Amino acid sequence: MPQPWMPQALKADLGDHAPCDPEFPPRAIAHITADRKATAEAPLDLVPFANLKGFFTGGGKGQAPHILWDPFTGAFAQFFPATSRSKALADVAGGTRTNRAGRVVIQIEALFFPHCRVNGKVFARLVDTPCAGWADLHAWISSWDVPDVWPMGRPTSLTRMTCPADKWRSQGGWYAHAHVPENDHVDPGSWPEFVPAPTGPSTAAHFEPFPGTSFFETGRRSPVIAGMHGRLVAEDCDRYTSGDGNDVWGAGDMRSYRAWQQKLGLEGDAADGVPGRFSWDRLKVPDV
């Protein structure tokens, strides 16, 4: 049984659930946030994940997708269950009910705009990013029987190409925002290739399981903490004042882990510097 809430996503339920239309086949819709206008000559910094999450839980509720995906960190926030319609498409009264036209209509907003700048590097296309977390996202959407096909072709440019009504009604799979009837957008411009299902022995990387909140007490010495230290530094969340004792939990670890939690869009008590399962699983500490 597929899970309505993506296990890897931070649940930010907006309520206001409404059914989809099982008359149509299952589909997924690919968007980018496109929240800033940049050029190759004038790139702009990527808007933080927390800002977009706050938008979709605040003034942008009426435009919220199912999933907000950060392709740089692999963070996800989910606003509606897969079994509900979301609201990221223009949906003309009396029309094809674009937000509902499928057994599921799972909509994804990738946190991205062309020529965004992250850690000093500029990215012209979504596929140029690390696409972190894409395998998890694709696997979850596939569990809802959305086929790995692009009826209008996989997007390769910011070009409008509206899907004919008969194809829209009859063919499930993946559609760009640029393909959806009643809409005028041209995004996402590109999208990563589907991840093949594994057919042989697993070669997946092994990561350290979450040891529990109580594990992280002052003075605790462990190779797990050393592995976490290395990952926090790699994620540009280094708030340490010394390179000594990197296998001992202390104040520098709390500062650095808080920076990681905030990078994932967590706020308040959820960004207190103490690891929780959601943030730990996304840090991907190597198995020791």
C-alpha positions as YAML, in Angstrom:
chain: A
units: angstrom
residues:
- id: 1
  name: MET
  ca: [0.00, 0.00, 0.00]
- id: 2
  name: PRO
  ca: [1.62, 3.32, -1.03]
- id: 3
  name: GLN
  ca: [2.02, 5.94, 1.67]
- id: 4
  name: PRO
  ca: [0.03, 9.20, 1.28]
- id: 5
  name: TRP
  ca: [2.83, 11.09, 3.04]
- id: 6
  name: MET
  ca: [6.34, 10.71, 1.62]
- id: 7
  name: PRO
  ca: [8.42, 9.17, 4.44]
- id: 8
  name: GLN
  ca: [11.44, 11.42, 3.72]
- id: 9
  name: ALA
  ca: [9.39, 14.65, 3.75]
- id: 10
  name: LEU
  ca: [8.77, 17.12, 6.53]
- id: 11
  name: LYS
  ca: [4.99, 17.01, 6.98]
- id: 12
  name: ALA
  ca: [3.43, 20.48, 6.77]
- id: 13
  name: ASP
  ca: [-0.22, 19.52, 6.30]
- id: 14
  name: LEU
  ca: [-2.33, 22.45, 5.07]
- id: 15
  name: GLY
  ca: [-5.61, 20.59, 5.58]
- id: 16
  name: ASP
  ca: [-8.26, 21.46, 3.00]
- id: 17
  name: HIS
  ca: [-7.93, 18.04, 1.41]
- id: 18
  name: ALA
  ca: [-10.10, 17.25, -1.62]
- id: 19
  name: PRO
  ca: [-10.32, 14.11, -3.77]
- id: 20
  name: CYS
  ca: [-8.79, 13.59, -7.20]
- id: 21
  name: ASP
  ca: [-10.72, 12.24, -10.21]
- id: 22
  name: PRO
  ca: [-10.20, 8.48, -10.78]
- id: 23
  name: GLU
  ca: [-11.62, 8.83, -14.30]
- id: 24
  name: PHE
  ca: [-8.15, 10.00, -15.34]
- id: 25
  name: PRO
  ca: [-4.87, 8.01, -15.15]
- id: 26
  name: PRO
  ca: [-2.29, 8.76, -12.44]
- id: 27
  name: ARG
  ca: [0.14, 11.55, -13.18]
- id: 28
  name: ALA
  ca: [2.85, 13.79, -11.74]
- id: 29
  name: ILE
  ca: [3.43, 17.45, -12.59]
- id: 30
  name: ALA
  ca: [6.94, 18.97, -12.56]
- id: 31
  name: HIS
  ca: [7.42, 22.63, -11.58]
- id: 32
  name: ILE
  ca: [10.25, 24.90, -10.49]
- id: 33
  name: THR
  ca: [9.71, 27.69, -7.97]
- id: 34
  name: ALA
  ca: [11.15, 30.31, -10.38]
- id: 35
  name: ASP
  ca: [10.88, 32.88, -7.61]
- id: 36
  name: ARG
  ca: [13.68, 35.13, -8.89]
- id: 37
  name: LYS
  ca: [14.61, 36.38, -12.35]
- id: 38
  name: ALA
  ca: [18.32, 35.91, -12.96]
- id: 39
  name: THR
  ca: [20.51, 35.76, -16.04]
- id: 40
  name: ALA
  ca: [23.90, 34.29, -16.89]
- id: 41
  name: GLU
  ca: [25.32, 37.81, -16.64]
- id: 42
  name: ALA
  ca: [23.49, 38.58, -13.39]
- id: 43
  name: PRO
  ca: [23.00, 35.40, -11.31]
- id: 44
  name: LEU
  ca: [21.17, 35.58, -7.99]
- id: 45
  name: ASP
  ca: [21.40, 33.62, -4.75]
- id: 46
  name: LEU
  ca: [18.93, 30.77, -4.33]
- id: 47
  name: VAL
  ca: [16.06, 31.59, -1.98]
- id: 48
  name: PRO
  ca: [16.34, 29.49, 1.22]
- id: 49
  name: PHE
  ca: [14.21, 26.37, 1.50]
- id: 50
  name: ALA
  ca: [12.67, 27.73, 4.72]
- id: 51
  name: ASN
  ca: [11.43, 30.83, 2.87]
- id: 52
  name: LEU
  ca: [9.56, 28.80, 0.26]
- id: 53
  name: LYS
  ca: [8.19, 26.44, 2.88]
- id: 54
  name: GLY
  ca: [6.95, 29.47, 4.80]
- id: 55
  name: PHE
  ca: [5.38, 30.89, 1.66]
- id: 56
  name: PHE
  ca: [3.41, 27.72, 0.94]
- id: 57
  name: THR
  ca: [2.21, 27.46, 4.53]
- id: 58
  name: GLY
  ca: [1.37, 31.16, 4.63]
- id: 59
  name: GLY
  ca: [0.31, 33.58, 1.93]
- id: 60
  name: GLY
  ca: [0.94, 31.04, -0.84]
- id: 61
  name: LYS
  ca: [-1.41, 28.33, 0.47]
- id: 62
  name: GLY
  ca: [-3.60, 28.79, -2.58]
- id: 63
  name: GLN
  ca: [-0.66, 27.85, -4.85]
- id: 64
  name: ALA
  ca: [0.83, 25.00, -2.83]
- id: 65
  name: PRO
  ca: [1.99, 21.75, -4.49]
- id: 66
  name: HIS
  ca: [2.18, 18.39, -2.80]
- id: 67
  name: ILE
  ca: [5.98, 18.48, -2.46]
- id: 68
  name: LEU
  ca: [8.59, 21.21, -2.19]
- id: 69
  name: TRP
  ca: [11.95, 19.64, -3.13]
- id: 70
  name: ASP
  ca: [15.38, 21.13, -2.54]
- id: 71
  name: PRO
  ca: [17.64, 19.47, -5.15]
- id: 72
  name: PHE
  ca: [20.74, 20.86, -3.44]
- id: 73
  name: THR
  ca: [20.21, 19.23, -0.02]
- id: 74
  name: GLY
  ca: [17.59, 16.56, -0.68]
- id: 75
  name: ALA
  ca: [15.15, 18.20, 1.75]
- id: 76
  name: PHE
  ca: [11.41, 17.85, 1.18]
- id: 77
  name: ALA
  ca: [8.31, 19.44, 2.65]
- id: 78
  name: GLN
  ca: [4.86, 18.01, 1.91]
- id: 79
  name: PHE
  ca: [1.67, 20.06, 2.11]
- id: 80
  name: PHE
  ca: [-1.04, 17.64, 0.91]
- id: 81
  name: PRO
  ca: [-1.27, 13.84, 0.94]
- id: 82
  name: ALA
  ca: [-0.98, 12.09, -2.42]
- id: 83
  name: THR
  ca: [-4.67, 11.20, -2.20]
- id: 84
  name: SER
  ca: [-5.70, 14.88, -2.25]
- id: 85
  name: ARG
  ca: [-5.47, 17.43, -5.02]
- id: 86
  name: SER
  ca: [-2.99, 20.24, -4.47]
- id: 87
  name: LYS
  ca: [-3.24, 23.79, -5.85]
- id: 88
  name: ALA
  ca: [-0.16, 24.55, -7.94]
- id: 89
  name: LEU
  ca: [-1.95, 24.63, -11.32]
- id: 90
  name: ALA
  ca: [-4.36, 27.12, -12.84]
- id: 91
  name: ASP
  ca: [-7.69, 25.29, -12.81]
- id: 92
  name: VAL
  ca: [-10.43, 26.97, -14.83]
- id: 93
  name: ALA
  ca: [-14.00, 26.56, -13.56]
- id: 94
  name: GLY
  ca: [-15.85, 24.14, -15.83]
- id: 95
  name: GLY
  ca: [-12.60, 22.94, -17.41]
- id: 96
  name: THR
  ca: [-10.62, 19.74, -17.03]
- id: 97
  name: ARG
  ca: [-9.98, 20.24, -13.28]
- id: 98
  name: THR
  ca: [-6.21, 20.19, -13.80]
- id: 99
  name: ASN
  ca: [-5.35, 19.85, -10.11]
- id: 100
  name: ARG
  ca: [-7.60, 16.78, -9.81]
- id: 101
  name: ALA
  ca: [-7.35, 15.10, -13.23]
- id: 102
  name: GLY
  ca: [-5.94, 11.72, -12.23]
- id: 103
  name: ARG
  ca: [-6.24, 8.93, -9.71]
- id: 104
  name: VAL
  ca: [-3.40, 10.95, -8.21]
- id: 105
  name: VAL
  ca: [-2.00, 14.25, -9.50]
- id: 106
  name: ILE
  ca: [1.22, 14.61, -7.53]
- id: 107
  name: GLN
  ca: [2.76, 18.03, -8.01]
- id: 108
  name: ILE
  ca: [6.40, 18.81, -7.24]
- id: 109
  name: GLU
  ca: [7.98, 22.25, -6.95]
- id: 110
  name: ALA
  ca: [11.76, 22.01, -7.25]
- id: 111
  name: LEU
  ca: [13.49, 24.85, -5.39]
- id: 112
  name: PHE
  ca: [15.23, 26.31, -8.41]
- id: 113
  name: PHE
  ca: [15.37, 29.14, -10.91]
- id: 114
  name: PRO
  ca: [17.73, 29.43, -13.91]
- id: 115
  name: HIS
  ca: [21.09, 30.96, -13.06]
- id: 116
  name: CYS
  ca: [20.65, 30.59, -9.33]
- id: 117
  name: ARG
  ca: [23.81, 30.74, -7.24]
- id: 118
  name: VAL
  ca: [24.54, 28.26, -4.44]
- id: 119
  name: ASN
  ca: [27.82, 28.37, -2.49]
- id: 120
  name: GLY
  ca: [29.32, 30.54, -5.20]
- id: 121
  name: LYS
  ca: [28.43, 28.23, -8.09]
- id: 122
  name: VAL
  ca: [25.81, 29.13, -10.70]
- id: 123
  name: PHE
  ca: [23.34, 26.59, -12.08]
- id: 124
  name: ALA
  ca: [21.63, 27.24, -15.41]
- id: 125
  name: ARG
  ca: [19.35, 24.16, -15.42]
- id: 126
  name: LEU
  ca: [17.75, 21.99, -12.79]
- id: 127
  name: VAL
  ca: [19.60, 18.94, -14.14]
- id: 128
  name: ASP
  ca: [22.90, 20.74, -13.45]
- id: 129
  name: THR
  ca: [22.19, 20.64, -9.69]
- id: 130
  name: PRO
  ca: [23.08, 17.62, -7.52]
- id: 131
  name: CYS
  ca: [19.39, 16.54, -7.77]
- id: 132
  name: ALA
  ca: [19.83, 15.27, -4.21]
- id: 133
  name: GLY
  ca: [16.89, 13.17, -3.07]
- id: 134
  name: TRP
  ca: [15.56, 12.54, -6.58]
- id: 135
  name: ALA
  ca: [15.79, 8.75, -6.22]
- id: 136
  name: ASP
  ca: [13.62, 8.88, -3.07]
- id: 137
  name: LEU
  ca: [11.12, 11.24, -4.68]
- id: 138
  name: HIS
  ca: [10.87, 9.20, -7.86]
- id: 139
  name: ALA
  ca: [10.43, 5.94, -5.92]
- id: 140
  name: TRP
  ca: [7.61, 7.39, -3.82]
- id: 141
  name: ILE
  ca: [5.76, 8.77, -6.85]
- id: 142
  name: SER
  ca: [6.24, 5.47, -8.70]
- id: 143
  name: SER
  ca: [4.62, 3.68, -5.76]
- id: 144
  name: TRP
  ca: [1.39, 5.47, -6.78]
- id: 145
  name: ASP
  ca: [1.55, 3.81, -10.21]
- id: 146
  name: VAL
  ca: [2.61, 6.94, -12.07]
- id: 147
  name: PRO
  ca: [4.35, 5.49, -15.14]
- id: 148
  name: ASP
  ca: [7.85, 6.53, -16.18]
- id: 149
  name: VAL
  ca: [6.79, 8.27, -19.38]
- id: 150
  name: TRP
  ca: [6.54, 11.87, -20.55]
- id: 151
  name: PRO
  ca: [3.55, 11.89, -22.96]
- id: 152
  name: MET
  ca: [4.66, 15.31, -24.25]
- id: 153
  name: GLY
  ca: [8.38, 14.54, -24.03]
- id: 154
  name: ARG
  ca: [10.82, 15.16, -21.22]
- id: 155
  name: PRO
  ca: [11.29, 18.94, -20.85]
- id: 156
  name: THR
  ca: [14.57, 20.28, -22.22]
- id: 157
  name: SER
  ca: [13.86, 24.02, -22.49]
- id: 158
  name: LEU
  ca: [11.61, 26.74, -21.11]
- id: 159
  name: THR
  ca: [9.06, 26.34, -23.87]
- id: 160
  name: ARG
  ca: [5.26, 26.26, -23.77]
- id: 161
  name: MET
  ca: [3.78, 23.13, -25.40]
- id: 162
  name: THR
  ca: [0.18, 22.52, -24.34]
- id: 163
  name: CYS
  ca: [-0.99, 18.92, -24.26]
- id: 164
  name: PRO
  ca: [-3.93, 18.13, -26.58]
- id: 165
  name: ALA
  ca: [-7.14, 17.39, -24.69]
- id: 166
  name: ASP
  ca: [-7.42, 13.76, -25.82]
- id: 167
  name: LYS
  ca: [-3.87, 12.94, -24.74]
- id: 168
  name: TRP
  ca: [-4.32, 14.73, -21.42]
- id: 169
  name: ARG
  ca: [-7.44, 12.70, -20.69]
- id: 170
  name: SER
  ca: [-6.06, 9.32, -21.74]
- id: 171
  name: GLN
  ca: [-2.34, 9.20, -20.94]
- id: 172
  name: GLY
  ca: [-0.84, 9.09, -17.48]
- id: 173
  name: GLY
  ca: [2.77, 9.74, -16.55]
- id: 174
  name: TRP
  ca: [4.86, 12.86, -16.05]
- id: 175
  name: TYR
  ca: [3.95, 16.28, -17.39]
- id: 176
  name: ALA
  ca: [5.80, 19.56, -17.20]
- id: 177
  name: HIS
  ca: [3.88, 22.60, -16.01]
- id: 178
  name: ALA
  ca: [4.52, 23.78, -19.57]
- id: 179
  name: HIS
  ca: [2.35, 20.92, -20.88]
- id: 180
  name: VAL
  ca: [-0.75, 21.30, -18.72]
- id: 181
  name: PRO
  ca: [-3.97, 22.62, -20.33]
- id: 182
  name: GLU
  ca: [-5.41, 25.91, -19.03]
- id: 183
  name: ASN
  ca: [-1.94, 27.02, -17.89]
- id: 184
  name: ASP
  ca: [0.57, 29.41, -19.50]
- id: 185
  name: HIS
  ca: [3.84, 28.54, -17.73]
- id: 186
  name: VAL
  ca: [7.00, 27.27, -19.43]
- id: 187
  name: ASP
  ca: [8.70, 25.50, -16.52]
- id: 188
  name: PRO
  ca: [10.54, 23.43, -15.40]
- id: 189
  name: GLY
  ca: [12.92, 23.66, -18.39]
- id: 190
  name: SER
  ca: [14.64, 20.37, -17.51]
- id: 191
  name: TRP
  ca: [14.08, 17.43, -15.20]
- id: 192
  name: PRO
  ca: [16.30, 14.52, -14.08]
- id: 193
  name: GLU
  ca: [16.04, 11.14, -15.79]
- id: 194
  name: PHE
  ca: [14.03, 8.39, -14.16]
- id: 195
  name: VAL
  ca: [15.90, 6.17, -11.73]
- id: 196
  name: PRO
  ca: [15.81, 2.51, -12.86]
- id: 197
  name: ALA
  ca: [14.47, 0.04, -10.33]
- id: 198
  name: PRO
  ca: [17.28, -2.10, -8.89]
- id: 199
  name: THR
  ca: [17.54, -5.54, -10.50]
- id: 200
  name: GLY
  ca: [20.56, -7.09, -8.77]
- id: 201
  name: PRO
  ca: [22.12, -7.16, -5.31]
- id: 202
  name: SER
  ca: [21.82, -3.86, -3.49]
- id: 203
  name: THR
  ca: [24.73, -1.48, -3.91]
- id: 204
  name: ALA
  ca: [23.10, 1.30, -1.93]
- id: 205
  name: ALA
  ca: [25.30, 3.29, 0.41]
- id: 206
  name: HIS
  ca: [24.88, 2.44, 4.07]
- id: 207
  name: PHE
  ca: [24.25, 5.25, 6.52]
- id: 208
  name: GLU
  ca: [24.34, 5.39, 10.28]
- id: 209
  name: PRO
  ca: [20.84, 4.89, 11.73]
- id: 210
  name: PHE
  ca: [19.46, 7.55, 14.03]
- id: 211
  name: PRO
  ca: [20.81, 6.69, 17.50]
- id: 212
  name: GLY
  ca: [18.08, 8.57, 19.39]
- id: 213
  name: THR
  ca: [18.04, 12.03, 20.93]
- id: 214
  name: SER
  ca: [19.40, 10.83, 24.28]
- id: 215
  name: PHE
  ca: [22.62, 9.70, 22.56]
- id: 216
  name: PHE
  ca: [23.68, 13.32, 22.11]
- id: 217
  name: GLU
  ca: [24.82, 14.28, 25.60]
- id: 218
  name: THR
  ca: [27.72, 16.54, 26.46]
- id: 219
  name: GLY
  ca: [31.00, 14.63, 26.52]
- id: 220
  name: ARG
  ca: [29.76, 11.60, 24.58]
- id: 221
  name: ARG
  ca: [32.64, 10.19, 22.52]
- id: 222
  name: SER
  ca: [31.81, 8.10, 19.46]
- id: 223
  name: PRO
  ca: [32.88, 7.55, 15.84]
- id: 224
  name: VAL
  ca: [29.23, 8.32, 14.98]
- id: 225
  name: ILE
  ca: [29.78, 11.88, 16.20]
- id: 226
  name: ALA
  ca: [32.99, 12.12, 14.16]
- id: 227
  name: GLY
  ca: [31.08, 10.99, 11.06]
- id: 228
  name: MET
  ca: [28.37, 13.56, 11.76]
- id: 229
  name: HIS
  ca: [31.05, 16.25, 12.21]
- id: 230
  name: GLY
  ca: [32.46, 15.48, 8.77]
- id: 231
  name: ARG
  ca: [29.06, 15.61, 7.12]
- id: 232
  name: LEU
  ca: [28.18, 18.94, 8.75]
- id: 233
  name: VAL
  ca: [31.42, 20.42, 7.46]
- id: 234
  name: ALA
  ca: [30.72, 19.02, 3.98]
- id: 235
  name: GLU
  ca: [27.24, 20.60, 4.05]
- id: 236
  name: ASP
  ca: [28.75, 24.04, 4.81]
- id: 237
  name: CYS
  ca: [27.28, 23.97, 8.33]
- id: 238
  name: ASP
  ca: [30.65, 24.24, 10.07]
- id: 239
  name: ARG
  ca: [30.14, 26.36, 13.18]
- id: 240
  name: TYR
  ca: [33.00, 24.76, 15.07]
- id: 241
  name: THR
  ca: [35.69, 26.89, 16.71]
- id: 242
  name: SER
  ca: [38.24, 24.06, 16.90]
- id: 243
  name: GLY
  ca: [39.16, 20.99, 14.92]
- id: 244
  name: ASP
  ca: [40.01, 19.06, 18.09]
- id: 245
  name: GLY
  ca: [37.79, 16.42, 19.63]
- id: 246
  name: ASN
  ca: [35.64, 15.95, 16.58]
- id: 247
  name: ASP
  ca: [34.35, 12.67, 17.98]
- id: 248
  name: VAL
  ca: [33.04, 14.28, 21.20]
- id: 249
  name: TRP
  ca: [29.60, 15.90, 21.40]
- id: 250
  name: GLY
  ca: [29.82, 19.51, 22.53]
- id: 251
  name: ALA
  ca: [28.67, 23.08, 21.98]
- id: 252
  name: GLY
  ca: [30.23, 23.31, 18.51]
- id: 253
  name: ASP
  ca: [28.24, 20.28, 17.42]
- id: 254
  name: MET
  ca: [25.00, 21.90, 18.61]
- id: 255
  name: ARG
  ca: [25.78, 25.14, 16.74]
- id: 256
  name: SER
  ca: [26.68, 23.26, 13.57]
- id: 257
  name: TYR
  ca: [23.72, 20.91, 13.77]
- id: 258
  name: ARG
  ca: [21.38, 23.86, 14.32]
- id: 259
  name: ALA
  ca: [22.74, 25.35, 11.08]
- id: 260
  name: TRP
  ca: [21.90, 22.05, 9.33]
- id: 261
  name: GLN
  ca: [18.37, 22.02, 10.77]
- id: 262
  name: GLN
  ca: [17.83, 25.59, 9.59]
- id: 263
  name: LYS
  ca: [19.18, 24.69, 6.16]
- id: 264
  name: LEU
  ca: [16.44, 22.04, 5.97]
- id: 265
  name: GLY
  ca: [13.80, 24.66, 6.77]
- id: 266
  name: LEU
  ca: [13.26, 23.76, 10.41]
- id: 267
  name: GLU
  ca: [12.47, 26.53, 12.85]
- id: 268
  name: GLY
  ca: [11.92, 27.18, 16.56]
- id: 269
  name: ASP
  ca: [12.15, 24.13, 18.81]
- id: 270
  name: ALA
  ca: [12.72, 21.96, 15.75]
- id: 271
  name: ALA
  ca: [16.04, 23.75, 15.17]
- id: 272
  name: ASP
  ca: [17.51, 23.43, 18.67]
- id: 273
  name: GLY
  ca: [20.81, 21.84, 17.64]
- id: 274
  name: VAL
  ca: [19.91, 18.35, 18.89]
- id: 275
  name: PRO
  ca: [19.55, 15.74, 16.12]
- id: 276
  name: GLY
  ca: [16.11, 14.35, 15.39]
- id: 277
  name: ARG
  ca: [15.23, 11.54, 13.00]
- id: 278
  name: PHE
  ca: [14.07, 13.81, 10.14]
- id: 279
  name: SER
  ca: [17.27, 15.87, 10.00]
- id: 280
  name: TRP
  ca: [19.55, 12.93, 10.78]
- id: 281
  name: ASP
  ca: [18.24, 10.79, 7.94]
- id: 282
  name: ARG
  ca: [18.90, 13.64, 5.49]
- id: 283
  name: LEU
  ca: [22.43, 14.26, 6.75]
- id: 284
  name: LYS
  ca: [23.42, 10.72, 5.60]
- id: 285
  name: VAL
  ca: [26.18, 10.04, 8.11]
- id: 286
  name: PRO
  ca: [28.34, 7.16, 6.81]
- id: 287
  name: ASP
  ca: [27.84, 3.86, 8.63]
- id: 288
  name: VAL
  ca: [30.62, 3.25, 11.14]
...
